[in-house]
Each structure stands twice: as structure tokens, then as C-alpha cells.
Amino acid sequence: MGQAAPGAVALVLPLDQLFEDRIDTARRLHRLLVSGRGTPSTFTAYRRRRLRLALRALDGTLNGADYRAVAEVLFGDRVPRGAAWRDDSLRGQVIRLVRYGLDLMRGGYLELLRPERRQPKGRRLP
């Protein structure tokens, strides 16, 4: 085998059910390497914020923090004191963030990498 040019990069893509997604991702990587600019994020500001909060909430709970401690780090003074915490909506939000973080950790992050595919016109699914 010949030698690659200095700075050359190779990519191996499995021929599986995700091949089309992998090709799209490889094209985006190529654009980034060639031009130094990636494609704009497809995530909304809300989704990026929720991902960030979920990962921080997960990190806290994996390090032994309870939901209240996680809430205090994430939301500061908005966390109610005493018994009011038990019924507060922030408690439910923290629990949902931790569950979302766990889902991501258990493989759900792969769904973030898959672009949403649009159905061709006239071939919409019910």
C-alpha cells in the first residue's frame, strides 16, 4: 500500500442500516476539515439548553447529589425551602432532566446524531 499524503484522513463506514446517516455525517466532517466551518446546528437554543441541563443533572446524581442539591446548582434561588420543595414544579423538572440524562447515557445520544429524514412529497406516512 502506498503512503497517504501528510495530513490525509481516512474514514471507514460500515455498510449497515445507518449507512446514509453516516455518509451525511462524513460530508459534514469533510466540509469542516476543508473549509474550517461546520454546518449550523440543527438544535434549537431550547434543545441545547435542555441537553446541557440534563447532562449537568445526570452528573450531579451520579456523584451522589440528591434532587434538591441538583436543583440548587441548576436553578439557584428559585428552589423553594422546606416542605414546599416536595410539591414544587422544579422538583419534577429535575427528575425529568435526570431521567433524560440517563436515557442519553444508555445510548439515547445516538438519536441526537441522526438527522431527521423527510419523506419525499407524495410519499408521506400516515
C-alpha positions in Angstrom: 0.0 0.0 0.0 1.1 3.5 -0.8 1.6 6.2 1.8 -1.1 8.8 2.4 -0.3 12.4 1.9 0.7 14.3 5.0 -2.4 15.4 6.9 -4.6 12.9 5.0 -7.6 11.5 6.9 -9.3 8.2 6.2 -12.8 7.2 7.2 -14.2 3.6 7.4 -18.0 3.4 7.1 -19.9 0.1 7.8 -22.5 -0.8 5.2 -25.4 -1.1 7.6 -28.8 0.3 8.1 -27.3 3.6 9.2 -25.0 4.0 6.1 -26.9 7.0 4.7 -26.7 8.8 8.0 -23.0 8.0 8.2 -22.5 9.4 4.7 -24.2 12.7 5.7 -22.1 13.0 8.8 -18.9 12.2 6.8 -19.8 15.0 4.4 -20.3 17.5 7.2 -17.0 16.4 8.7 -15.3 16.8 5.3 -16.7 20.4 5.0 -15.4 21.2 8.4 -12.0 19.9 7.7 -11.7 21.6 4.3 -13.3 24.9 5.0 -12.8 25.2 8.8 -16.6 25.9 9.1 -19.1 23.3 10.1 -22.8 23.3 9.2 -25.0 25.3 11.6 -26.5 23.4 14.5 -29.9 21.8 13.9 -30.7 22.1 17.6 -32.8 25.0 18.8 -31.5 27.1 21.7 -34.1 25.4 23.9 -32.9 21.9 23.0 -29.2 22.8 23.5 -30.1 24.3 27.0 -32.2 21.2 27.9 -29.3 18.9 26.9 -26.9 20.9 28.9 -29.2 20.9 32.0 -29.8 17.1 31.6 -26.1 16.3 31.5 -25.4 18.5 34.5 -28.3 16.9 36.4 -27.1 13.4 35.5 -23.5 14.3 36.5 -24.7 15.5 39.9 -26.8 12.5 40.6 -24.1 10.1 39.5 -21.8 11.9 42.0 -24.3 11.3 44.8 -26.3 14.6 44.9 -30.0 14.4 45.7 -32.6 16.2 43.5 -32.7 19.3 45.8 -28.9 19.7 45.6 -29.0 19.4 41.8 -31.9 21.9 41.6 -30.0 24.4 43.7 -27.0 24.2 41.4 -29.1 24.4 38.2 -31.8 26.9 39.3 -30.3 28.7 42.3 -32.6 30.9 44.4 -35.7 29.6 42.5 -35.7 26.4 44.6 -38.2 26.6 47.5 -37.1 25.8 51.0 -38.6 23.3 53.4 -41.7 21.2 52.6 -42.7 23.3 49.6 -39.9 21.6 47.7 -41.9 18.3 47.6 -44.7 19.8 45.6 -42.8 22.3 43.5 -42.7 22.0 39.7 -38.8 22.4 39.8 -38.6 19.1 41.6 -40.5 17.4 38.7 -38.3 19.2 36.2 -35.1 18.0 37.9 -36.4 14.4 38.0 -37.3 14.6 34.2 -33.8 16.1 33.4 -32.1 13.3 35.3 -34.2 10.6 33.5 -33.4 12.3 30.2 -29.7 12.3 31.1 -29.9 8.6 32.0 -31.6 7.9 28.6 -28.8 9.7 26.8 -26.2 7.8 28.8 -27.8 4.5 28.0 -27.5 5.0 24.2 -30.1 7.7 23.5 -27.3 10.1 22.5 -27.1 8.2 19.2 -30.5 9.6 18.3 -29.0 13.1 18.6 -26.6 12.2 15.8 -29.2 11.1 13.4 -30.6 13.8 11.2 -34.4 13.8 10.8 -35.3 12.4 7.4 -38.0 14.0 5.5 -40.4 11.9 3.4 -40.4 12.8 -0.3 -43.5 14.6 -1.5 -46.4 12.3 -2.2 -44.9 9.5 -0.1 -45.9 10.8 3.4 -46.5 8.2 6.0 -49.9 8.3 7.9 
